[in-house]
Amino acid sequence: MKLHTINTGYFKLDGGAMFGVVPKSIWQSLNPADDNNMCNWAMRCLLVEDGNRLILIDNGLGDKQDKRFFSHYYLNGDDTLEKSIRNAGFGLNEITDVILTHLHFDHCGGSIIYNSDRTKLQLAFPNATYWCGAEHWDLVLHPNARERASFLKENIFPIEESGHLKLVKDGAQISPSIKVMMSNGHTAGMIHPMIEYNDKTIVFVADMIPSSHHIPVPYVMGYDTRPLITMDEKEIFLKTAAEKNYILFFEHDPIVECCSLKVTEKGVRKNETFALSEIL
């Protein structure tokens, strides 16, 4: 097995929305905001070589939307999904599986691309099975008013129409080395792949813990649909993760890719931080 960080660029989101009830006087020192109160965040994905499988976890914003849409999010950086996959030594056609933690646009936008003359939408990974949580897919079909704007039909329904969609439930085994746990606070049925790698467990924590700054239980995004559930889920997960020495992989932290955990008198906190490539 081999793991590759797939950087798809950076974007900006409102700092208050990202840190919820935590005051700006506290979070400003963690991820400083610009004059518009916007903080820069990564869209970091993960590519797993697992036997004859090549498994991509999430795929960023994509490039299908118009300039007005992208103007709200201030995309920056030189990385793209395709460039990062090619830098890892692979082409889009070689991806066998795409695990979508959830279907908010910054996690699944790279799933679908336009053809060469931009007249038709098609799979970015034509040979891949696309995995999504069954409960989450039901939410997409019957969205609440809070999340409706985050589910862009052009990112989602071409997957179903292609016949490449496969729905899974909590505990499903995607490959011999990857099983999934699910959470429901940020959104219903969000997948967290748990990867067994060199006697270690690496957990792709997605938007339950979007950055290393969000490890303290009260640090919950304003985007979460059920923040009290997020807090309960985080508390249980972090206790288990600290006990079992899980490594957390962060999708949105602008600097930290991974960290270990430690138990302190204030609760579970980050311990060592490191790049994915440093895990032996």
C-alpha positions, 0 to 999 in steps of 0.5 A: 500500500502507498498513500499520496496527498492530493492537493486541489488548491485553496479557497476562502470561507468566512472565519466566523462560519468556520469557527461557529461560536468561538470568538474571533478574538480566539480563532484569529490567532489560529487562522488569520482572516483577511479584511473581508473576514475570510480565512484560507483553507485547503482542499486536501484529498487522499489517494490510496494504492491498495493492491490493484485498486487506486482509491481517491477520497474526495476531489475538491471543487472542480472547475465547472461553475461560472466566474460568479460562483468562484468569486465567492470563494477566492480560489488560490494556489497552483495545485489542481486535482488532475495535476496532483494525481499526475504528479503521483504517477497516475492518470484519471482513467486509472482511478478505480474508486472514488469515496465521497465523504459527502456531497457538499460542493467543495468535496465532490466538485471534481467528480464530474467534468465537461467534455472537450467542447463543454457541451456534456457532463461526464465522469472525471474518473470513467472507470471508477466506482463512486461510493457515497453514504446511503443516508447521505444520498437520501438527504441529497434527494430530499434536501433540507433548506440549510444544505440545498445550496451546497448540493449542486446537481451537476456534481451529483446526478451524473454519477447516478445516471452513469450507473457508477454509484454505490451506496454504503452504510456505517462499517462498510468495507471498501477494500481490504484496508479501508472501512468506513465510519459515519457521522451525522452532525455536519450532515447526515451520513458523512463517510470517514474512511479508516485506512489500515497502513503499516500497523497504523490507522489513519482516519480521514476526518473530513468536516467532522474535524476540518482542521487541527484547530477544530479538535477541541469539542466546542470548536464546531463549524457554523455550517454543521446542521446539528452542532450538538450531535457533532460535539457528541460525535467528536467527543466519542471519536477523539477518546477512541482515537487517542486510546488507539493512537489513530492518526488524523488526516485533515482535509481543510487545514491550510498547513497541517496534513496529519496529527497524532493526539494526546489526552490533557486536563482540558481534553484530547488535543493534537500532539505531533503534527506531520506530513502524510509522507512522514508516516512510516 
